[in-house]
Amino acid sequence: MHGQEESIYSLIPREEQIHVPPLRHISRHESKVHPSTLPFGQTKLQGHASFGTPNGTNAHPPQHFLRKHEKEPVLPTPTSPSNPKTKLRASVPDRNDKPIMGLTSNKDYITTNAVGVILAKPGKVPQPDFQWTSRPGYGMTPAYLKRNMQQVQQEKDSFEQYVRMRTQPTDQQHVSQLEPTERKQLLRHLKTKWGTVNTAYQKLSFVLDSDMAKQRKEELERQLAEFEKDIKMLERGESVLVVQG
């Protein structure tokens, strides 16, 4: 901003400075000279030994232009093969050739065939496929299915008996009151069982990577829910009625 403002010093005439360029290097050798004339420390120089051919000598003469089929390879003159192939078949006999007559043989073909058959190795007899219907125990119920069926039948019988007990007439039922000592003892026993099941439940892993672990967790949760329900029922009051069939 200071250089753009007017100043009284601008009225003083200044000395004109003439720019003098630095001296340019000029070689003492001629610019257009053949490389062969320069020794460069060598006693014997060949034409275009280090710098190539002189200017104007790299172009091809106009008479040496590319002609048709000039770049194609020239095949040698075919000669007879050095390794002739052997003939696999005999040549056709001439019509003037006479066949050889009177050839006989004393070979007993019947005996030779019989000996060959006797000494021949017997062939393999094809084996029939295995018949699964002929194996022992086919069509019979497996033992594990019988065991499972018995367990299912027992569960059905137990459920039917429980239903009959719940649906039987009320006149056959007897109602009695539970003693306070028995109630406290039963309550203490239920809490002990709840603590045991809860300890086992707390020791389960957070990662349930198998069906057995999942079933185990569900079973413990069901037992805890039943114990809590019974404990709440017993703690509700002092009088507890028991229905006996």
VOROSE-69154 format. One line per field, with one value per residue (C-alpha): x, y, z. Coordinates in steps of 0.05 Angstrom, whole numbers, plus 5000, padded with zeros to 4 digits. Layout:
BEGIN
xx X ... .
yy Y ... .
zz Z ... .
***
This chain:
BEGIN
xx 5000 5059 5087 5021 5016 5046 5113 5159 5217 5186 5206 5281 5310 5339 5399 5379 5405 5425 5417 5481 5469 5522 5572 5547 5591 5615 5649 5714 5693 5648 5576 5570 5628 5633 5645 5702 5744 5741 5794 5765 5828 5824 5879 5834 5762 5711 5653 5594 5629 5598 5550 5516 5517 5522 5460 5423 5452 5399 5344 5337 5348 5283 5303 5301 5227 5187 5163 5109 5123 5191 5181 5155 5201 5234 5223 5279 5275 5240 5285 5275 5261 5320 5278 5228 5168 5164 5106 5056 5022 5054 5052 5000 5027 5039 4993 5050 5070 5052 5027 5066 5033 5040 5046 5024 5022 5022 4988 4929 4880 4829 4881 4908 4839 4824 4889 4875 4806 4831 4887 4845 4831 4758 4718 4685 4614 4568 4542 4469 4451 4438 4365 4347 4281 4318 4360 4343 4294 4264 4193 4199 4190 4257 4271 4277 4208 4178 4211 4186 4116 4115 4136 4082 4030 4051 4045 3975 3954 3981 3944 3879 3885 3897 3836 3792 3814 3797 3730 3704 3643 3654 3620 3678 3728 3751 3772 3821 3858 3934 3967 4009 4071 4061 4050 4115 4153 4125 4140 4212 4220 4194 4241 4299 4280 4272 4342 4373 4339 4356 4430 4431 4395 4445 4503 4477 4518 4494 4507 4458 4491 4454 4382 4397 4421 4357 4313 4351 4340 4266 4257 4291 4248 4185 4205 4221 4154 4117 4156 4142 4068 4063 4103 4057 3996 4022 4043 3976 3943 3947 3890 3907 3855 3875 3826 3837 3801 .
yy 5000 5047 5039 5060 5127 5191 5213 5272 5224 5204 5272 5258 5232 5162 5134 5087 5017 4978 4902 4867 4792 4743 4717 4657 4597 4589 4524 4529 4470 4477 4457 4418 4371 4295 4256 4218 4281 4287 4243 4242 4208 4151 4135 4101 4119 4084 4115 4130 4090 4128 4183 4148 4165 4237 4279 4261 4191 4153 4155 4095 4107 4113 4054 4005 4006 3947 3901 3849 3784 3810 3793 3723 3666 3627 3551 3505 3459 3394 3333 3259 3244 3223 3174 3140 3107 3031 2999 2968 2925 2879 2898 2867 2804 2806 2768 2725 2702 2629 2609 2561 2493 2430 2460 2410 2409 2352 2394 2360 2417 2375 2357 2428 2457 2406 2421 2496 2488 2445 2493 2556 2597 2593 2657 2693 2671 2732 2739 2758 2823 2820 2811 2854 2818 2753 2780 2757 2802 2832 2858 2855 2916 2941 2939 3015 3025 2976 3012 3080 3052 3026 3094 3128 3079 3089 3165 3156 3111 3161 3218 3180 3162 3235 3256 3203 3227 3299 3282 3232 3251 3298 3252 3204 3259 3275 3346 3355 3415 3414 3422 3485 3444 3403 3467 3498 3434 3429 3502 3493 3432 3469 3528 3479 3446 3515 3535 3471 3479 3554 3538 3489 3540 3595 3549 3541 3571 3633 3600 3543 3508 3441 3416 3381 3446 3481 3425 3426 3501 3496 3439 3479 3540 3498 3468 3537 3564 3505 3513 3588 3576 3524 3569 3628 3584 3558 3628 3658 3638 3593 3546 3498 3448 3382 3343 3268 3220 .
zz 5000 5013 4942 4911 4948 4920 4949 4939 4930 4863 4834 4843 4777 4782 4747 4690 4701 4639 4644 4622 4607 4630 4580 4540 4531 4459 4440 4402 4359 4299 4308 4243 4243 4232 4296 4264 4263 4339 4373 4445 4470 4419 4370 4319 4305 4260 4224 4270 4326 4383 4358 4299 4226 4204 4191 4128 4121 4163 4110 4063 3990 3950 3906 3966 3981 4009 3954 3951 3990 4009 4084 4072 4092 4036 4043 4024 3964 3983 3984 3999 4073 4116 4158 4112 4143 4145 4110 4157 4103 4054 3982 3936 3904 3830 3784 3760 3831 3847 3916 3959 3956 3997 4068 4122 4198 4250 4304 4340 4348 4388 4441 4443 4454 4509 4546 4540 4570 4628 4646 4638 4700 4720 4714 4771 4788 4794 4865 4874 4910 4984 5000 5060 5068 5084 5142 5213 5250 5187 5198 5274 5319 5345 5420 5427 5396 5445 5503 5478 5468 5540 5567 5527 5552 5624 5616 5586 5645 5696 5662 5658 5732 5749 5709 5743 5811 5794 5763 5814 5857 5916 5966 5961 5978 6048 6068 6126 6154 6154 6222 6232 6247 6184 6144 6170 6158 6087 6074 6099 6055 5993 6006 6012 5947 5914 5937 5910 5842 5840 5853 5795 5751 5768 5748 5677 5620 5584 5517 5503 5444 5448 5454 5520 5552 5529 5556 5622 5629 5613 5664 5720 5704 5707 5775 5803 5780 5814 5879 5881 5869 5926 5973 5960 5972 6039 6062 6045 6111 6172 6150 6094 6071 6040 5995 5997 5951 .
***
